[in-house]
Amino acid sequence: MYRRMLTIRLFEEQVNDLYTRALMPGLAHLYIGEEAVAVGICSALERDDYITSTHRGHGHCLAKGAAPGRMFAELLGKEAGYCRGKGGSMHIADPASGNLGANAIVGGSTGIATGAAFSAKYLGTKHIAVCFFGEGALGQGLLYEVMNMARLWNLPVIYVCENNLYNEYTHFSETTAGDILARPAAFGIPAESVDGQDVRAVYATSRRIVDQVRSGKGPAFLLCNTYRYRGHHVGDVSRGYRAKQEEQRWMTERDPIKLLGEWTIGQKLADHDQLDAIHSRVKTEIDAAVEFAMQAPFPGADQAQEDVYA
Ligand SMILES: Cc1ncc(C[n+]2csc(CCOP(=O)(O)OP(=O)(O)O)c2C)c(N)n1
């Protein structure tokens, strides 16, 4: 889990670099600071369980098993990318690792995840679906339609709300009335919250929920309290809508990688040198992945109209 969180962190730092050097088309929403959520939850899943993701989706894809090289290739619009360069940052799908796709429509993937859970139940496969979404999606009607269906039909789906406090530039308290957990509870869906900066807590909680959902008890809802360190997207650099002291507090006191590293050393499971060695290995892997993507060819012009449906 330490290595996976670090992979996401270093991947995202490279994305920021590629974007600011104008090498990457499109836009990117960085997941830095939230790594423990994706890693804690995906570590409790099987490879062929399903996930759906959001505009802030790189971390979910990597945590579920996507290869950094093909991810970078997708971001750079290259043929070797997961969507052959046609999806970009916000639409990465990797069916081989159960990733049914990121979705730039806020709340959009709640329907897809619930449909995947329906198919798993109908076909009797025992797979479950995890639907990641930000707290901004709590304002979307689709979520309530599908939570209703999921409860009525006892579907194996876990709704994971990542509350990083801000929907774009607005604090969630200005957009979200009442208690978040009361919303799934109104449908009879068991709901709980977890410290989204503590990967061990996220993993332990997810492990229990995953087992319940897989055993046929129907849907669940997990609220993960977390924080994004960077702007809403890479261009949001001044972040005047939130206090610098707040950012500093999360980064210094609540950093998920630092917290797990300190715990690991405190438990004498690893020492500083071993953690540094993991860091160097991940850095080498990420550098090689960027190089692979930079060298990879663009798709041919003859593919421009392939896979176009509308
Ligand atoms: C239906 C819809 N409305 C508006 C947008 C524009 N938009 C993109 S991200 C975002 C805020 C999302 O906030 P949240 O769901 O909390 O996720 P976070 O960015 O914090 O991870 C908005 C309003 C959109 N993509 N889709």
The ligand as an SDF file (V2000), in Angstrom:
LIG
                    3D

 26 27  0  0  0  0  0  0  0  0999 V2000
  -22.8900   17.4250  -14.2530 C   0  0  0  0  0  0  0  0  0  0  0  0
  -21.6720   18.3010  -14.1300 C   0  0  0  0  0  0  0  0  0  0  0  0
  -21.8130   19.5440  -13.6220 N   0  0  0  0  0  0  0  0  0  0  0  0
  -20.7260   20.3260  -13.4920 C   0  0  0  0  0  0  0  0  0  0  0  0
  -19.4930   19.8900  -13.9070 C   0  0  0  0  0  0  0  0  0  0  0  0
  -18.2670   20.7870  -13.7430 C   0  0  0  0  0  0  0  0  0  0  0  0
  -17.4630   20.2550  -12.6290 N   0  0  0  0  0  0  0  0  0  0  0  0
  -16.3760   19.4900  -12.8650 C   0  0  0  0  0  0  0  0  0  0  0  0
  -15.6910   18.9470  -11.4350 S   0  0  0  0  0  0  0  0  0  0  0  0
  -16.8140   19.7670  -10.4930 C   0  0  0  0  0  0  0  0  0  0  0  0
  -16.7810   19.7250   -8.9870 C   0  0  0  0  0  0  0  0  0  0  0  0
  -16.6690   18.3510   -8.4990 C   0  0  0  0  0  0  0  0  0  0  0  0
  -16.5490   18.3420   -7.1160 O   0  0  0  0  0  0  0  0  0  0  0  0
  -16.5410   16.9630   -6.3920 P   0  0  0  0  0  0  0  0  0  0  0  0
  -17.6060   16.0910   -6.9520 O   0  0  0  0  0  0  0  0  0  0  0  0
  -16.5900   17.2280   -4.9390 O   0  0  0  0  0  0  0  0  0  0  0  0
  -15.1690   16.2820   -6.8150 O   0  0  0  0  0  0  0  0  0  0  0  0
  -13.6850   16.8090   -6.5660 P   0  0  0  0  0  0  0  0  0  0  0  0
  -13.3550   17.6860   -7.7570 O   0  0  0  0  0  0  0  0  0  0  0  0
  -13.6810   17.5570   -5.2910 O   0  0  0  0  0  0  0  0  0  0  0  0
  -12.8640   15.5810   -6.5480 O   0  0  0  0  0  0  0  0  0  0  0  0
  -17.7300   20.4180  -11.3030 C   0  0  0  0  0  0  0  0  0  0  0  0
  -18.8580   21.2250  -10.7880 C   0  0  0  0  0  0  0  0  0  0  0  0
  -19.4130   18.5980  -14.4510 C   0  0  0  0  0  0  0  0  0  0  0  0
  -18.2460   18.0920  -14.8610 N   0  0  0  0  0  0  0  0  0  0  0  0
  -20.4970   17.8110  -14.5240 N   0  0  0  0  0  0  0  0  0  0  0  0
  1  2  1  0
  2  3  1  0
  2 26  2  0
  3  4  2  0
  4  5  1  0
  5  6  1  0
  5 24  2  0
  6  7  1  0
  7  8  2  0
  7 22  1  0
  8  9  1  0
  9 10  1  0
 10 11  1  0
 10 22  2  0
 11 12  1  0
 12 13  1  0
 13 14  1  0
 14 15  2  0
 14 16  1  0
 14 17  1  0
 17 18  1  0
 18 19  2  0
 18 20  1  0
 18 21  1  0
 22 23  1  0
 24 25  1  0
 24 26  1  0
M  CHG  1   7   1
M  END
$$$$
